[in-house]
């Protein structure tokens, strides 16, 4: 059984970005990256709000296919966290549609959309969520997280995969730390 290899790249090549100033915690950004030879044109929009203990963001990214002109690799993400002081809650939702491996630019740059389980198919879209918590204790930071993703073909249906993880981090200095984690996968795959 296997899953597609995913790389959620932190950038697209040659991005031009316009970002607003922070207005009472609200901020917006727009990005465009030109398609160049083997890369599709990338677009991104982000709205965020942060004040005190609360941080939230909503983003939408997509590619314009250089061969068909279609919008592909459409990704809508909502994420947030709230710091209660003694612990922090973190969560997020993500919806991805019209996935292709040929964009070469942007958030989805994976090389494989084949999902192999009890049935095998090429994933056209995914839906996922994550929920976690962090607890600081002196120089330690303890965390737990659950993530679930459903992989679906164009025809519908699909297979889901969940993962529960726990971890700990110990700060040796401001820039150096030791960490360990353990995870367990559940679901159809």
C-alpha positions in Angstrom: 0.0 0.0 0.0 1.3 3.4 -0.8 0.4 7.1 -0.9 1.4 9.8 -3.4 4.6 11.6 -2.6 3.7 15.1 -1.5 6.0 18.1 -1.3 4.3 21.3 -0.1 6.8 23.7 -1.3 7.3 26.8 0.8 7.6 28.9 -2.3 7.0 29.3 -6.0 9.7 30.5 -8.4 10.0 34.2 -9.2 7.0 35.4 -7.1 5.8 38.9 -7.2 4.0 39.6 -3.9 1.9 42.6 -2.7 1.2 42.6 1.1 -0.8 45.1 3.0 0.2 46.7 6.2 -1.2 45.3 9.4 -4.6 47.0 10.2 -5.7 46.1 13.7 -4.5 42.5 13.3 -5.8 42.1 9.7 -3.4 41.6 6.8 -3.8 40.5 3.2 -1.3 39.3 0.5 -1.5 38.4 -3.2 1.1 36.5 -5.1 1.8 35.8 -8.8 4.6 33.8 -10.3 5.0 33.7 -14.1 4.9 30.3 -15.9 8.4 29.7 -17.3 9.2 27.0 -19.9 8.3 23.9 -17.7 6.4 25.7 -14.9 2.7 26.8 -14.8 1.7 30.3 -13.7 1.1 30.3 -9.9 -1.4 32.5 -8.0 -2.0 32.9 -4.3 -4.2 34.9 -2.0 -4.0 35.1 1.8 -6.0 36.8 4.5 -4.9 36.7 8.1 -5.8 37.9 11.5 -3.6 37.9 14.6 -4.1 39.6 17.9 -2.9 38.6 21.3 -3.2 34.8 21.7 -5.2 34.2 18.5 -3.7 33.7 15.0 -5.8 32.7 12.0 -5.2 32.6 8.2 -7.2 31.7 5.1 -5.3 31.1 1.8 -6.2 30.0 -1.7 -3.6 28.9 -4.2 -3.9 27.6 -7.8 -1.9 27.1 -11.0 -2.9 28.1 -14.5 -1.8 25.2 -16.8 0.7 26.3 -19.4 -0.7 23.6 -21.8 -4.5 23.7 -21.3 -5.1 27.1 -19.6 -7.2 25.3 -16.9 -7.0 26.1 -13.2 -5.3 23.1 -11.5 -3.9 22.3 -8.1 -6.5 24.5 -6.4 -5.8 24.5 -2.6 -8.0 26.2 0.0 -6.5 26.2 3.5 -7.9 27.6 6.8 -5.7 27.4 9.9 -5.5 28.9 13.3 -4.2 28.6 16.8 -5.0 30.0 20.2 -2.4 30.2 23.0 -4.1 29.8 26.4 -0.8 30.3 28.2 -0.4 26.9 29.8 -1.1 25.2 26.4 -1.8 26.1 22.7 -4.5 24.6 20.5 -3.8 24.3 16.7 -6.1 23.3 13.9 -6.6 23.4 10.2 -8.7 22.4 7.2 -7.5 21.9 3.7 -9.3 21.2 0.4 -7.3 20.4 -2.8 -8.9 20.0 -6.2 -7.9 19.2 -9.8 -4.5 17.8 -8.8 -1.9 17.3 -11.5 1.8 16.5 -11.3 3.0 18.7 -14.2 2.8 22.2 -12.7 6.4 22.5 -11.5 5.5 25.6 -9.5 3.5 26.3 -6.4 2.1 24.5 -3.3 1.7 21.0 -5.0 4.8 19.8 -6.7 4.4 16.1 -5.9 5.5 13.6 -8.6 2.9 10.9 -8.0 -0.9 10.9 -7.5 -1.3 7.1 -7.4 -3.0 5.8 -4.3 -2.6 2.1 -3.7 -4.9 0.4 -1.1 -7.6 -2.2 -1.3 -8.4 -0.4 -4.6 -5.9 1.7 -6.6 -6.7 5.0 -8.3 -5.2 8.4 -9.3 -6.1 11.1 -6.8 -7.9 14.1 -8.2 -8.6 15.8 -4.9 -8.0 15.6 -1.2 -9.8 16.8 1.9 -8.1 17.0 5.2 -8.1 18.3 8.7 -5.6 18.5 11.6 -6.0 19.2 15.3 -3.2 19.5 17.9 -2.0 20.9 21.1 1.3 22.1 22.5 2.2 22.2 26.2 5.4 24.1 27.3 7.1 22.9 30.5 10.4 24.7 31.3 12.8 24.0 28.4 10.5 21.2 27.1 7.7 21.5 24.6 5.3 18.6 24.4 2.8 18.1 21.6 0.1 15.9 20.2 -1.6 16.0 16.9 -4.2 14.1 14.8 -4.5 14.5 11.0 -6.9 12.9 8.6 -6.8 13.1 4.8 -9.2 11.6 2.3 -7.8 10.9 -1.2 -10.5 10.7 -4.0 -10.5 10.0 -7.7 -12.5 12.0 -10.2 -15.3 9.3 -10.0 -15.8 9.8 -6.3 -15.3 7.6 -3.3 -11.8 7.3 -2.2 -9.6 6.2 0.7 -8.8 7.9 4.0 -5.7 8.0 6.2 -5.4 9.2 9.7 -2.3 9.8 11.8 -1.9 10.4 15.5 1.4 11.7 16.7 3.0 12.8 20.0 6.4 14.4 20.4 8.7 16.3 22.7 11.4 19.0 22.2 14.1 20.1 24.6 15.8 23.5 24.0 19.6 23.3 24.4 19.9 27.0 23.4 17.9 29.7 21.6 18.7 28.0 18.2 19.4 24.4 19.1 17.1 21.7 20.4 16.7 17.9 20.7 13.4 16.3 19.7 11.7 13.0 19.4 8.3 11.9 18.1 6.1 8.8 17.6 3.2 8.3 15.3 0.6 5.7 14.4 -1.4 5.6 11.2 -5.0 4.5 10.9 -7.6 4.2 8.2 -8.0 2.6 4.8 -4.4 2.7 3.7 
